[in-house]
Amino acid sequence: MKNTIAIYQRVRQVMDKQVRIVDEYKKCWSIVQNDEHFSDDERTYMAKVYSGIMDESIKNLDQILIVVNSFKTQMSDGKRLEIIEQAASEVDQTYFDLKQFNTQTEERQRDAILEQADQALLKVISLGLGETEETLVLEAYIANARLAVKPMARYKKYGDIFDNKLESATKLNPNNPRIYFLKGLSTYHTPKAFGGGVSRTLPFFEKASAFFSNEQQEDITKPFWGRRTNAYYLHECKSSK
């Protein structure tokens, strides 16, 4: 009886993982189908990958059903546990493969959106205005967003771009609040061991807040984005002290 309970508990654990696999698949495939940033060829490729992953998931489920149905036939508890553990191992691998592929899909999606942002910004610059303090700030913002897609792999390249663009913007107008807002945002999401933390972040948001208070939102010819988000993070930092 004790072995039977243990077997059913293990089966339940594996089935719970199977449910997570299906939920993960549905979530990401829905995004792929409805996102205009993916081409038809990309969707076809992703459909083949997802189909392969789900086929593996069905095979794993078949193995579990063998164990469940085995209680109607002669099979030792040892053999049942052997089948369950093999199926559990396959389910874990399937779940890992699905999560990894979904991560790569999300990275492609985010990069595609950022590529559009880059193109739009280049178009603005090409209109004859050249690089201004605000376009430099936006270039830094996009660089920071690209870094966030794959931090460990992109830290050096996009971290340098981020720093250089904000340095150039500061030379043009050291009173631009978005410079310090972005510095605060970057530091806020940096692990403490790598230079982040509330104590290092708070001064940037406080400085940005002071400069935001000097901006006139009534003038639609001038940008004033970042004020509300800066206020939110300023509150979060003060609450964490």
JOJOLIN-V321006 format. One record per residue. N is the residue number from 1. RES is the residue in one letter. SS is DSSP state (~ for helix, > for strand, _ for the rest). NEAR is the number of other C-alpha atoms within 10 Angstrom. D_CENTER is the distance of its C-alpha to the mean C-alpha in whole Angstrom. Layout:
((N RES SS NEAR D_CENTER) (N RES SS NEAR D_CENTER))
//
This chain:
((1 M _ 6 46) (2 K ~ 6 43) (3 N ~ 11 42) (4 T ~ 13 41) (5 I ~ 10 39) (6 A ~ 13 37) (7 I ~ 19 37) (8 Y ~ 15 36) (9 Q ~ 12 33) (10 R ~ 16 32) (11 V ~ 21 32) (12 R ~ 13 30) (13 Q ~ 12 27) (14 V ~ 23 27) (15 M ~ 17 27) (16 D ~ 11 24) (17 K ~ 17 22) (18 Q ~ 22 23) (19 V ~ 12 22) (20 R ~ 13 18) (21 I ~ 22 18) (22 V ~ 14 20) (23 D ~ 12 18) (24 E ~ 15 14) (25 Y ~ 19 16) (26 K ~ 13 17) (27 K ~ 11 14) (28 C ~ 18 12) (29 W ~ 18 16) (30 S ~ 10 16) (31 I ~ 14 14) (32 V ~ 21 15) (33 Q ~ 15 18) (34 N ~ 9 18) (35 D _ 12 16) (36 E _ 12 18) (37 H _ 16 16) (38 F _ 18 17) (39 S _ 12 21) (40 D ~ 11 23) (41 D ~ 9 23) (42 E ~ 13 20) (43 R ~ 15 20) (44 T ~ 12 23) (45 Y ~ 12 21) (46 M ~ 19 18) (47 A ~ 15 21) (48 K ~ 12 23) (49 V ~ 15 20) (50 Y ~ 20 20) (51 S ~ 13 23) (52 G ~ 12 24) (53 I ~ 19 22) (54 M ~ 18 23) (55 D ~ 13 27) (56 E ~ 16 26) (57 S ~ 21 25) (58 I ~ 13 28) (59 K ~ 14 30) (60 N ~ 22 29) (61 L ~ 17 30) (62 D ~ 13 33) (63 Q ~ 15 34) (64 I ~ 23 33) (65 L ~ 13 36) (66 I ~ 13 38) (67 V ~ 22 38) (68 V ~ 15 38) (69 N ~ 10 41) (70 S ~ 15 43) (71 F _ 13 44) (72 K _ 8 47) (73 T _ 8 48) (74 Q _ 7 49) (75 M _ 12 46) (76 S _ 11 46) (77 D ~ 16 43) (78 G ~ 11 42) (79 K ~ 12 42) (80 R ~ 18 39) (81 L ~ 19 37) (82 E ~ 13 37) (83 I ~ 16 36) (84 I ~ 24 33) (85 E ~ 16 32) (86 Q ~ 13 32) (87 A ~ 21 30) (88 A ~ 23 27) (89 S ~ 14 27) (90 E ~ 17 26) (91 V ~ 23 24) (92 D ~ 15 22) (93 Q ~ 15 21) (94 T ~ 22 21) (95 Y ~ 21 18) (96 F ~ 13 16) (97 D ~ 16 17) (98 L ~ 21 15) (99 K ~ 16 12) (100 Q ~ 12 12) (101 F ~ 17 13) (102 N ~ 20 10) (103 T ~ 14 8) (104 Q ~ 14 10) (105 T ~ 19 10) (106 E ~ 16 7) (107 E ~ 16 7) (108 R ~ 15 11) (109 Q ~ 19 10) (110 R ~ 16 8) (111 D ~ 16 11) (112 A ~ 15 14) (113 I ~ 13 13) (114 L ~ 16 13) (115 E ~ 14 16) (116 Q ~ 12 18) (117 A ~ 15 18) (118 D ~ 16 19) (119 Q ~ 11 22) (120 A ~ 12 23) (121 L ~ 17 23) (122 L ~ 15 25) (123 K ~ 11 27) (124 V ~ 14 28) (125 I ~ 15 29) (126 S ~ 11 31) (127 L ~ 8 33) (128 G ~ 8 35) (129 L ~ 9 34) (130 G _ 11 32) (131 E _ 17 30) (132 T _ 14 30) (133 E ~ 21 29) (134 E ~ 18 26) (135 T ~ 18 25) (136 L ~ 24 25) (137 V ~ 24 22) (138 L ~ 22 20) (139 E ~ 22 20) (140 A ~ 26 19) (141 Y ~ 22 16) (142 I ~ 20 15) (143 A ~ 23 15) (144 N ~ 24 13) (145 A ~ 18 10) (146 R ~ 21 11) (147 L ~ 20 11) (148 A ~ 19 8) (149 V ~ 18 6) (150 K _ 12 9) (151 P ~ 15 10) (152 M ~ 9 13) (153 A ~ 11 14) (154 R ~ 16 14) (155 Y ~ 17 15) (156 K ~ 12 19) (157 K ~ 12 19) (158 Y ~ 20 17) (159 G ~ 18 18) (160 D ~ 14 21) (161 I ~ 19 21) (162 F ~ 26 19) (163 D ~ 15 22) (164 N ~ 15 25) (165 K ~ 20 24) (166 L ~ 25 24) (167 E ~ 18 27) (168 S ~ 16 29) (169 A ~ 24 28) (170 T ~ 18 30) (171 K ~ 10 33) (172 L ~ 14 33) (173 N _ 14 32) (174 P _ 15 32) (175 N _ 17 32) (176 N _ 21 29) (177 P ~ 27 27) (178 R ~ 29 23) (179 I ~ 27 24) (180 Y ~ 25 24) (181 F ~ 28 21) (182 L ~ 23 19) (183 K ~ 21 20) (184 G ~ 26 20) (185 L ~ 20 16) (186 S ~ 18 15) (187 T ~ 21 18) (188 Y ~ 22 16) (189 H _ 14 13) (190 T _ 15 15) (191 P _ 10 16) (192 K ~ 13 20) (193 A ~ 7 21) (194 F ~ 8 20) (195 G _ 12 21) (196 G _ 17 19) (197 G _ 16 21) (198 V ~ 19 22) (199 S ~ 15 25) (200 R ~ 15 24) (201 T ~ 24 22) (202 L ~ 22 24) (203 P ~ 17 27) (204 F ~ 23 24) (205 F ~ 30 24) (206 E ~ 21 27) (207 K ~ 18 28) (208 A ~ 26 26) (209 S ~ 21 28) (210 A ~ 12 31) (211 F ~ 18 31) (212 F ~ 23 29) (213 S _ 11 32) (214 N _ 11 34) (215 E _ 15 32) (216 Q _ 11 34) (217 Q _ 13 32) (218 E _ 8 35) (219 D _ 9 35) (220 I _ 8 33) (221 T _ 7 33) (222 K _ 11 31) (223 P _ 12 27) (224 F _ 17 27) (225 W _ 12 23) (226 G _ 16 21) (227 R ~ 18 24) (228 R ~ 12 22) (229 T ~ 13 19) (230 N ~ 24 21) (231 A ~ 17 23) (232 Y ~ 12 21) (233 Y ~ 19 19) (234 L ~ 23 23) (235 H ~ 14 24) (236 E ~ 13 21) (237 C ~ 20 22) (238 K ~ 11 26) (239 S ~ 9 25) (240 S ~ 9 24) (241 K _ 8 27))
//
